[in-house]
């Protein structure tokens, strides 16, 4: 999706309403435009701590769309700021939040593996490729596959256990992350107020109390700073 990272979720949800928009959708679009006008000079900045440690956050919200489908958010960082992020509606209905999380991790796994291979192709050694999850039931399924299935999850298609092979081979490590620290949460559903500003800070590497006027004064002339006036 070609959108600024902090509005990917809003754009993703609005694009599902293109065929039959209503007045409420129009109001949401105007709110996004108003937000962009108020953060005109916000920039994504990236900082790298260690190229041998890749950190991924993949999260999913269950049953958040009109057709009861879930939504998956992904964030990748090497330190501060999101080098990659995505927000996308899931392509199938699921029966529980655990299943939604498993489908979401499957949807993002291709990119997780590709980034590892890409960085290794540049001559770096990847020691840890960490996938953070906030649902411990999903983590059991990812690590153990069918062995951890119950009557509520035994219907899940085998392809969603592909991640188990990658965990067993050491290409991916799954680690628990408390929901309040799940950085991909901002890409799964609309957040407001302080929770949004905190997660936006991780995503864009900006302070929680971001001030667009202050950022404008620090912006160079080529990018529309005050010297260009």
HUQUIMO-V771648 format. One line per field, one symbol per residue. ss: DSSP state (a for helix, b for strand, c for the rest). psi: psi as a letter, one per 40 degrees, with the letter a starting at -180 (. if undefined). A space follows every 50 residues. Layout:
BEGIN
ss->???
psi->???
END
This chain:
BEGIN
ss->ccccaaaaaaaaaaaaacccccaaaaaaaaaaaaaaaaccccccccbbcc ccbbbbbbbbbcccccccccbbbbbbbcbbcccbbbbbbcccccccaaaa aaaaaaaaaaaaaaaaaaaaaccccccbbbbbbccaaaaaaaaaaaaacc cccccccaaaaaaaaaaaccccbbbbccaaacaaaaacccccaaaaaaaa aaaacccccccaaaaaacccaaaccaaac
psi->hgiideedddddddeeeddgiadddddddddddddddefdehihihhhdh eehhhihhiihhfeideeiahhiihhieciihdiiihihieiiieidddd dddddddeddddddddddddeeeihhdhghhhiehddddddddebddeia eeeeehiddeedddddddeedihhiihideehdeddedihiiaddddddd dddefiidfhhddddddehiddefidee.
END
